[in-house]
Amino acid sequence: MSASAQSNLASVPTVPHWIGGKAVATQGRSGDVYNPSTGLVTARVPFASAEELDQCVQVARAAFPGWANTPPLRRARVLFKFRQLLEAASDELAHAISAEHGKTVSDARGEVVRGLEVVEFACGIPDLIKGEYNENVGTGVDAYSIRQPLGVVAGITPFNFPAMVPLWMFPVALACGNSFILKPSERDPSASIILARLLAEAGLPAGVFNVLQGDRTAVDGLLQHPDVAAISFVGSTPVARHVHQQGTLQGKRVQALGGAKNHMVIMPDADIDDAVEALLGAAYGSAGERCMAISVAVAVGDECADRLIEKLSPRVRALKVGLPTDNATEMGPLITGEHRNKVADYISTGIGEGAKLLIDGRPGFLDKPGFFLGGSLFDGVQPQMRIYKEEIFGPVLGILRVPDLDAAIKLINAHPYANGTAIFTRNGAAARAFTSAIEVGMVGVNVPLPVPVAFHSFGGWRSSLFGDHHIYGREGVRFYTRLKAITQRWPRELESRAEFSMPTMK
């Protein structure tokens, strides 16, 4: 390393942990945080040791009883205040996300808004956490149920939504009375500290929310720690499967969202201009680094495919790739140079497999500063190809042709990933048949990115979800609480006698 490079690293700030209500700087292993637009290191982030992780868990554990015993209405008031502060700080947060992730500032603002919606949902916790009550299930016997928090819970979040995905987790977890440890992606960690600061300003007691920066060591440490009651994880399928399996062995509750390969079916009767506009944003928005990105367009019939290509191709070629702070930019850089090169390798793989590369997004970008790629478009994609089977997570769209709707449904239902899908059609019967028969967790009808609103729940099927619960909404409340059923009787007589037969309601 040159002297100038060493000097640059020495001058960059460190993104700290947040433990016990304050920023905590530590010495030891660390990683670089890049600006994807320039390829330069802009910060350092510490990687928590096993000892630091345990200290964080113990802080959260000590804070749990007081927070759990705080009335839900008072917990909701803290979240109301947090919601106000978060809205006021949304521009600061969006620029921090854009600088470290590379998505456009407008896209980052949208991410914050979708996170805000979950905070608003969680503010209704006094009603959401209500149990059930039945009087006189037997003579003089009443039965009721309550939901109680789990304890210390953790969220492990990905780089592509450094604010939204944490906001899908911790507002519901905190509203339910848990203490929370967030392990954000080490690639874009600054958003996590802004969120922690805002929670503290909102009046959340110290230690109830903590941020533990780190790498795989921190992930494994949280997974294996005996005082962590539940893990919520969003990330790659291999790691999600590992978290789920290890979590089960450790007796933890696990909510692990894995990978995706999302299909958009275009029927011959669809408004092709509408479908093209929807597909352009869904496939190339945020440089394709979305778990709900459309990466396969399933055209029903050759005529439909040809019309789609005719309309779509010039739009892909004209995509404005540039700095995320430029209002004219439609697609910014990818997160790292390593990931950009991986996506470029997938394009080479697709050519080698026999797919027809209509538009190549690599020329003019691979030898420039920053981690940019243009949009790429394939035709003639086949189910046996790697570019179809695997999640590319970049600005690469493949077109696959099928003869009819039944073939499209069979194709999608055969894929290991089942996160999201969509159909574009003017035919209500076709849409109804699709939504009924498709075996995918989230489905859109003339909606390309069917991310459920906050009071529903997000999650896929098959290899896109490991665990029993989807994220946020009422599913989130169920995940972050455990049900207790109580049956009570208040005898009028002072004396009672033992019963040795199976108790029954009399």
Steps between C-alpha positions, in 0.01 A plus 500: 500500500635843406561773757216709354259207524602435860448869578155490342397198712630667813284806435167328434244484785402185684137391512454388863291243680202628702478327836321608814365819346827643367754467221780261587833493315713188529841382389563180310391359167324739262392540141485767232183683399505622139328767298384284207496800267873565540639172631669687784496404868287749694485338844611210715267270689605287800437126505375396844697238691333219693559692825345819361204305371437346840523841667239632256266209568534546875418871469187413300411227749526739795278755323231248409298464825437870543397545138283187498314631807445840340130529403448451124346846474821660630707287265279624216562861604875448463441363152271793416783736590750288306272516198500881514877517534551247222284697259693819584833322447394315184713714269811450716434127506436480124829673418691270739345196332573630151864581585576149628265285291493685169124514443357831389399745771137484387507121527652528848224741602246242387676240714464722806130555430433125481679460833297783652183311415605213726573744784147635456362147513697422817357809669172308516650239733246552785237356267723257310620324815155449651416143600167318508260436787219251550277510804349178638678246283390280789289578800684777681804456274636770269771469234717766343820535300776759502805571288830569674842606363778249442799684652813595306440469126734574210467616141762429233442722199634522141680777314228572246258666747708629794207693647182334374574142603609594855181707518306190397632331814578711804191725525277194536747323729534806726126566501446143623735564795820331385851644507668494160850457354547608139790354301497709179697428187862602535483644148268792586481529880444874554120488473485273805665762722263773380205277592652427842552868568141582408367228730702643787366848426148355503549386858572130458680379814872429462579141411161417350633557146862426412706488181778245473721554194679199363539222248422128497655462847230729641228311311613164635548645848145635515367174365679292760459727801275336760343831609374592152144370473426566132678584175347689210719476191479637145774398259635229272338157496809301615545722805125512566487122491798485736333745739178302492668165560734624769222700660288189524785310662545779752129513581458851361206639310614574144362718223742470207428649158717354227558562130268574212449463127192702421300449181269745323251340261393715205181377335425575131211728602710710741550871446852460365604859570387467861680166530823645358500794741431269794764252391764766447474628858455158657798344322750786500398717796769505770726324245297183549616467860155431641364172630175588320666604173354343187781308334294279264237624256277210395343594168197294400537436129768604252301799375474635856874443552592679179278799585651513847857499366417765239366737767740411783836494322531874425395581857773275644762649268397850608518432875673792670781344702688744720555658837215426742485864610416613144124540462522376142661168601277194469757241606801546725794266567499156658609459860861379450747433222495131588124480459510703177752253356284206613202641311720557194609136518135390494460687171791303355347181635168575332670549165685172545177320584342611173277785608482790254651816650297782351657776710837476675535727803874443547675712233611840618463423870738224611812714453363818666507611865209387710302181482268575208334276244244577233181304456523164324220315319488136391252320275473124456560421865428136588416340838820293511727806474686637802386852418144372549552274800719728711440841653725746318410804714599749235364690197450191282157407362427177316204438269359150493229400253210265581200399288220569751410597856503142628860462383593825676344380825676162481832672428474732801373230734798278409761757603662451845452870581147621560531852635296723267333489160266709288265472204414777257167449324164662426323167552349454846453126452867456412606706801274299730632168364857623549455625856321178598743251349834675550710366789682820596482703820431847349303552181428813296229557240616785276730591792866411431636516857224358722659591834215481753406813695599518866178357642535187288817288512801438271640158418553237234456125473738208444867601506409868537393455863628287788296513817131517574426872488505772238645838597318807641120539522306264724743221413773714655300545820456122522869443435620739773259373768402170653147399584397414853158343567353534849205314647379629837240413760420676826324248727232638728553236765805509723549127472561300187594144433756345270390347171702211361321452169570703185364851569198591288279807490184439705 
